[in-house]
């Protein structure tokens, strides 16, 4: 399964000897909604297999919506999850 991890960072200062940056406590894991296969001419246009973009995958028949009644920090099978849920 192909996925990406989205970690948010803000850089507040850069000087000759250091960079001041802050990493958010939480991030996202986004999953393709189709199992990954090596790109070929036949599957090259199958975006849900190769790209993790929410805007592309949310319309897939295999997209798993987050349960609004579940704590987003708890493990789940959603196509988009918090990093806390993923690591648990």
C-alpha positions in Angstrom: 0.0 0.0 0.0 1.4 3.4 -1.0 1.1 6.2 1.5 2.7 9.5 2.5 3.3 11.2 5.9 2.4 14.8 6.2 4.4 16.6 8.9 3.9 20.3 9.5 6.9 22.6 10.2 7.2 26.3 10.5 10.5 28.0 10.1 10.8 31.2 12.2 14.4 32.2 11.6 17.5 31.4 9.6 21.0 32.6 10.3 24.5 31.7 9.3 24.8 29.1 12.1 21.3 27.8 12.7 17.7 27.4 11.7 14.8 27.9 14.1 11.9 25.7 13.3 9.0 24.1 15.1 7.4 20.8 14.2 3.7 20.3 14.9 2.7 17.7 17.5 0.4 16.0 15.0 0.5 15.1 11.3 -1.4 13.0 8.8 -0.9 9.7 7.0 -2.6 9.5 3.6 -3.1 6.2 1.8 -3.8 5.4 -1.8 -7.2 3.7 -2.2 -5.9 1.0 -4.6 -3.0 -1.4 -4.0 0.3 0.0 -5.5 1.7 -1.6 -8.6 4.8 -0.6 -10.5 3.7 2.0 -13.1 3.1 0.6 -16.6 1.4 2.0 -19.7 -1.7 0.1 -18.7 -2.0 1.5 -15.1 -0.3 4.9 -15.5 -3.6 6.8 -15.4 -4.9 4.9 -12.3 -4.3 7.9 -10.0 -5.7 6.2 -6.9 -2.9 3.7 -7.1 0.0 6.1 -7.5 -1.1 9.4 -5.8 -2.1 9.9 -2.1 -3.9 13.3 -2.7 -7.1 13.5 -0.7 -8.8 15.4 -3.5 -8.3 12.4 -5.9 -8.9 9.5 -3.5 -12.0 10.9 -1.7 -14.1 10.0 -4.8 -12.8 6.5 -5.0 -15.2 3.6 -4.3 -12.6 2.2 -2.0 -12.0 5.4 0.0 -12.6 4.8 3.7 -14.1 7.8 5.4 -13.1 8.6 9.0 -15.8 7.7 11.5 -17.1 11.0 12.9 -18.0 9.3 16.2 -14.5 7.9 16.7 -11.6 9.6 18.4 -9.2 10.6 15.5 -6.2 9.8 17.7 -7.3 6.1 18.0 -6.3 3.4 15.5 -8.6 3.1 12.5 -8.6 2.0 8.9 -9.4 5.4 7.3 -7.7 6.4 4.1 -6.5 9.5 6.0 -5.4 9.1 9.6 -3.6 11.1 12.2 0.0 10.1 12.9 -0.9 9.2 16.5 -3.6 6.8 15.3 -1.1 5.3 12.7 1.7 4.7 15.2 -0.7 3.1 17.8 
